[in-house]
Amino acid sequence: MPNRPALRRALLPTTVTLALLLVGCGSEDDEPTTDPGTSATSGPSTPSAPGSTTPSEDPTASSTFPVPAADGPRIESDAFTAHLPQGWMHDKANSSDTVALGYEPGIGADVTFGYYPTEPGLSLDDYERAALKTWTYDDGKPDIRPRVDVDGVEMFHHTGKTGSDRTVEVFGVPYAGLAVEVEFHLSPSIPRREQRRLIESTLASIQWK
């Protein structure tokens, strides 16, 4: 078996519940600010839901990824299909009806696809706001990154660090009655350029149903 760390949290059910409770209320005093050194690939932004408040000051969605889509093992869910990068393995033994796990046994990289039922009408802004209030990393709260366009659907993007200085990159969106999350854990031994390629190729492979 690969030396994959245990998942750092129960993924979405608690977050989704809090998101529903936080709709239209709550203080923004403890929200982290957008990393000033981060920029997005230029492209059109997807409008937020009417009346919603965007957690980050100016989230900009990128419309394309500069790498070919991954074409490794296929991931299937009620919301989307996706592919892992070549050389990665689908951990079917530890996957379930709401979580699919993939990993690369040699470089210290894994990805979690979560897709949990949620109440209709949950907006991306409310889901992201709840995530910022409930998720923590070893180096503090998540850093907000520009939103990304994944097959025509805007997803929020947060980053952080966990044990052994592993990078965590999280993308999420409420879609078709499901709260969808794609979470990457990447070893510091992987060059940053290769990390970006692995993330972007996986996201580029997603096709929504």
Secondary structure in CASP SS format (residue, H / E / C, confidence):
PFRMAT SS
TARGET T0000
AUTHOR 0000-0000-0000
METHOD secondary structure of the structure
MODEL  1
M C 1.00
P C 1.00
N C 1.00
R C 1.00
P C 1.00
A C 1.00
L C 1.00
R C 1.00
R C 1.00
A C 1.00
L C 1.00
L C 1.00
P H 1.00
T H 1.00
T H 1.00
V H 1.00
T H 1.00
L H 1.00
A H 1.00
L H 1.00
L H 1.00
L H 1.00
V C 1.00
G C 1.00
C C 1.00
G C 1.00
S C 1.00
E C 1.00
D C 1.00
D C 1.00
E C 1.00
P C 1.00
T C 1.00
T E 1.00
D C 1.00
P C 1.00
G C 1.00
T C 1.00
S C 1.00
A C 1.00
T C 1.00
S C 1.00
G C 1.00
P C 1.00
S C 1.00
T C 1.00
P C 1.00
S C 1.00
A C 1.00
P C 1.00
G C 1.00
S C 1.00
T C 1.00
T C 1.00
P C 1.00
S C 1.00
E C 1.00
D C 1.00
P C 1.00
T C 1.00
A C 1.00
S E 1.00
S C 1.00
T C 1.00
F C 1.00
P C 1.00
V C 1.00
P C 1.00
A C 1.00
A C 1.00
D C 1.00
G C 1.00
P C 1.00
R E 1.00
I E 1.00
E E 1.00
S C 1.00
D C 1.00
A C 1.00
F E 1.00
T E 1.00
A E 1.00
H E 1.00
L C 1.00
P C 1.00
Q C 1.00
G C 1.00
W C 1.00
M E 1.00
H E 1.00
D C 1.00
K H 1.00
A H 1.00
N H 1.00
S C 1.00
S C 1.00
D C 1.00
T C 1.00
V E 1.00
A E 1.00
L E 1.00
G E 1.00
Y E 1.00
E E 1.00
P C 1.00
G C 1.00
I C 1.00
G C 1.00
A E 1.00
D E 1.00
V E 1.00
T E 1.00
F E 1.00
G E 1.00
Y E 1.00
Y E 1.00
P E 1.00
T C 1.00
E C 1.00
P C 1.00
G C 1.00
L C 1.00
S C 1.00
L H 1.00
D H 1.00
D H 1.00
Y H 1.00
E H 1.00
R H 1.00
A H 1.00
A H 1.00
L H 1.00
K H 1.00
T H 1.00
W C 1.00
T C 1.00
Y E 1.00
D C 1.00
D C 1.00
G E 1.00
K C 1.00
P C 1.00
D E 1.00
I E 1.00
R E 1.00
P E 1.00
R E 1.00
V E 1.00
D E 1.00
V E 1.00
D C 1.00
G C 1.00
V E 1.00
E E 1.00
M E 1.00
F E 1.00
H E 1.00
H E 1.00
T E 1.00
G E 1.00
K E 1.00
T E 1.00
G H 1.00
S H 1.00
D H 1.00
R E 1.00
T E 1.00
V E 1.00
E E 1.00
V E 1.00
F E 1.00
G E 1.00
V E 1.00
P E 1.00
Y E 1.00
A C 1.00
G C 1.00
L E 1.00
A E 1.00
V E 1.00
E E 1.00
V E 1.00
E E 1.00
F E 1.00
H E 1.00
L E 1.00
S C 1.00
P C 1.00
S C 1.00
I C 1.00
P C 1.00
R H 1.00
R H 1.00
E H 1.00
Q H 1.00
R H 1.00
R H 1.00
L H 1.00
I H 1.00
E H 1.00
S H 1.00
T H 1.00
L H 1.00
A H 1.00
S C 1.00
I C 1.00
Q E 1.00
W E 1.00
K C 1.00
END
